[in-house]
Amino acid sequence: MDRKDNQSPQGETARILVEFLEVAITSIVLLKGIYPPGAFERRKYMNLVVHSARHPQLRDYIHSAVSGLHPFIQKGLVERVAVIFFNSDSIPVERFMFKLTVNQSYGSRVEEADLEFSLRSFFIKLPFSESLTRVLPQARCVRFSIITDCRWEQPPLITPIKSMSSEPLSVQLYLEHPGLSEPKA
């Protein structure tokens, strides 16, 4: 998405957030190991080395799922974005949740450098969260999906990973696992 100088603060914040989510979700998919490491290539984003998907279908799926959220994020209509991993029986076994808040009343110019500085910490923290995740079943049986809201049958077990707040944006990343009474992978 191209930067537009005449964009509203909410539009600029949504653009930055959509770019961030695309890279963050790709990083989570890499972290979970459902694709071989060779399916990703290194690149720079926010002055950090991150990964992008090499395979066009994977790259396009992540890009279209996230970029389609742009107008809804801009209007403050997206509260959560989930990256859900399913086992071979299509039962969700793990969710990476992004909780988003875009201040709709923010009227000042968005300081992109300040937002990027705050968001960069997610990419630094993410590799350390691998120990909090569950080992997924055989990779060929696992699939993932990106959705904007979801519910467990029972309250989930929640593990915080990272949060940030820098006007006009607040983001939390946490991990959800099925509650004690729900089926496990």
C-alpha positions as CSV (number, residue, x, y, z in Angstrom):
1,M,0.0,0.0,0.0
2,D,1.3,3.4,-1.0
3,R,1.6,6.2,1.5
4,K,-0.7,9.1,0.7
5,D,0.2,12.5,2.3
6,N,-3.5,13.5,2.2
7,Q,-4.7,10.5,4.1
8,S,-6.6,10.9,7.4
9,P,-4.8,9.9,10.6
10,Q,-7.0,6.8,10.7
11,G,-6.1,5.9,7.1
12,E,-2.4,6.3,7.7
13,T,-2.6,4.3,10.9
14,A,-4.6,1.6,9.1
15,R,-2.0,1.5,6.3
16,I,0.8,1.0,8.8
17,L,-1.1,-1.6,10.7
18,V,-2.0,-3.6,7.6
19,E,1.6,-3.7,6.5
20,F,2.6,-4.7,10.0
21,L,0.0,-7.5,10.2
22,E,1.1,-8.9,6.9
23,V,4.7,-9.3,8.0
24,A,3.7,-10.4,11.5
25,I,1.4,-13.1,10.3
26,T,4.0,-14.4,7.9
27,S,6.5,-14.5,10.8
28,I,4.0,-16.5,12.8
29,V,3.4,-19.0,10.0
30,L,7.2,-19.4,9.8
31,L,7.5,-19.8,13.5
32,K,5.0,-22.6,13.6
33,G,6.9,-24.6,10.9
34,I,4.0,-25.7,8.8
35,Y,6.0,-24.8,5.7
36,P,9.7,-25.6,5.2
37,P,12.1,-22.7,6.0
38,G,13.0,-22.5,2.2
39,A,9.4,-21.3,1.6
40,F,10.5,-17.9,3.1
41,E,13.1,-15.4,2.2
42,R,14.7,-12.7,4.3
43,R,14.0,-9.0,3.8
44,K,14.2,-5.8,5.7
45,Y,11.1,-4.2,7.3
46,M,11.2,-1.5,9.9
47,N,15.0,-1.8,9.9
48,L,14.8,-5.4,11.0
49,V,15.4,-8.6,9.2
50,V,12.0,-10.4,8.7
51,H,10.7,-13.1,6.4
52,S,8.3,-13.0,3.5
53,A,6.7,-15.9,1.8
54,R,8.3,-17.1,-1.4
55,H,5.4,-19.2,-2.6
56,P,2.9,-17.0,-4.5
57,Q,-0.2,-18.6,-3.2
58,L,0.9,-18.3,0.5
59,R,2.1,-14.7,-0.1
60,D,-1.1,-13.8,-1.9
61,Y,-3.4,-15.4,0.7
62,I,-1.8,-13.5,3.6
63,H,-1.7,-10.3,1.6
64,S,-5.3,-10.4,0.4
65,A,-6.6,-11.5,3.8
66,V,-4.9,-8.6,5.6
67,S,-5.2,-5.9,2.9
68,G,-8.9,-6.6,2.7
69,L,-9.2,-5.5,6.3
70,H,-7.8,-2.0,5.5
71,P,-11.1,-0.1,5.1
72,F,-12.6,-1.8,8.2
73,I,-9.5,-1.1,10.4
74,Q,-9.6,2.5,9.2
75,K,-13.2,2.8,10.4
76,G,-12.4,1.1,13.7
77,L,-14.5,-2.0,12.9
78,V,-11.9,-4.6,13.4
79,E,-11.2,-5.5,17.1
80,R,-9.3,-8.7,16.7
81,V,-7.4,-10.6,14.0
82,A,-6.7,-14.3,14.6
83,V,-4.2,-16.6,13.0
84,I,-5.7,-20.0,13.8
85,F,-3.9,-23.4,13.4
86,F,-6.1,-26.4,12.9
87,N,-5.4,-30.1,13.2
88,S,-6.3,-32.7,10.5
89,D,-9.9,-32.9,12.0
90,S,-10.3,-29.1,11.5
91,I,-10.3,-28.5,15.2
92,P,-8.5,-25.3,16.2
93,V,-5.5,-26.1,18.3
94,E,-3.9,-22.7,18.7
95,R,-4.7,-19.1,17.9
96,F,-2.4,-16.1,17.7
97,M,-4.6,-13.1,18.5
98,F,-4.0,-9.5,17.6
99,K,-6.2,-7.2,19.5
100,L,-6.4,-3.8,17.8
101,T,-7.6,-0.4,18.8
102,V,-7.4,2.6,16.5
103,N,-8.3,5.9,18.1
104,Q,-11.0,7.2,15.9
105,S,-10.9,10.7,17.4
106,Y,-7.2,11.2,16.9
107,G,-6.9,14.3,14.7
108,S,-3.1,14.9,14.6
109,R,-0.7,13.8,11.9
110,V,0.5,10.2,12.5
111,E,4.2,10.0,13.4
112,E,5.0,6.9,11.3
113,A,8.5,6.6,12.9
114,D,7.0,6.5,16.4
115,L,4.4,3.8,15.5
116,E,7.1,1.7,13.7
117,F,9.4,2.0,16.7
118,S,6.6,0.6,18.9
119,L,5.6,-2.1,16.4
120,R,9.2,-3.3,15.8
121,S,9.2,-4.7,19.3
122,F,6.7,-7.4,18.2
123,F,9.2,-8.8,15.7
124,I,11.9,-8.9,18.3
125,K,9.6,-10.6,20.9
126,L,8.0,-13.1,18.5
127,P,10.8,-15.7,18.2
128,F,11.0,-15.9,22.0
129,S,7.3,-16.9,22.1
130,E,7.9,-20.2,20.4
131,S,8.4,-21.9,23.8
132,L,4.9,-20.8,24.7
133,T,3.3,-22.5,21.7
134,R,2.2,-26.1,21.2
135,V,3.9,-28.5,18.9
136,L,1.5,-29.0,16.0
137,P,0.7,-32.4,14.6
138,Q,2.5,-33.5,11.4
139,A,2.9,-30.5,9.2
140,R,1.1,-32.0,6.2
141,C,-2.1,-32.3,8.3
142,V,-2.1,-28.8,9.7
143,R,-3.7,-25.8,8.1
144,F,-4.1,-22.2,9.2
145,S,-6.7,-19.4,8.6
146,I,-6.8,-15.7,9.1
147,I,-10.1,-14.4,10.5
148,T,-11.3,-11.3,12.3
149,D,-13.2,-12.8,15.2
150,C,-13.7,-16.2,16.7
151,R,-14.9,-17.9,19.8
152,W,-13.9,-21.1,21.7
153,E,-16.7,-23.2,23.1
154,Q,-15.2,-22.7,26.6
155,P,-13.0,-19.8,27.8
156,P,-9.5,-20.3,26.4
157,L,-6.2,-20.4,28.2
158,I,-4.5,-17.1,27.3
159,T,-0.8,-16.3,27.3
160,P,0.2,-12.7,26.6
161,I,3.1,-12.2,24.2
162,K,3.5,-8.5,23.6
163,S,1.5,-5.2,23.8
164,M,2.1,-1.6,22.8
165,S,0.3,1.7,22.8
166,S,1.4,4.7,20.8
167,E,-1.3,7.2,19.8
168,P,-3.3,6.6,17.8
169,L,-2.8,2.8,17.9
170,S,-2.8,0.1,20.5
171,V,-2.0,-3.6,19.7
172,Q,-1.9,-6.7,21.9
173,L,-0.6,-10.1,20.7
174,Y,-1.5,-13.1,22.8
175,L,-1.8,-16.9,22.3
176,E,-5.0,-18.8,22.9
177,H,-5.2,-22.5,23.6
178,P,-8.4,-24.5,24.0
179,G,-9.8,-24.5,27.6
180,L,-9.4,-27.5,29.8
181,S,-12.6,-29.1,28.7
182,E,-12.2,-28.7,24.9
183,P,-10.5,-31.2,22.6
184,K,-6.7,-30.9,22.2
185,A,-4.6,-31.7,19.1
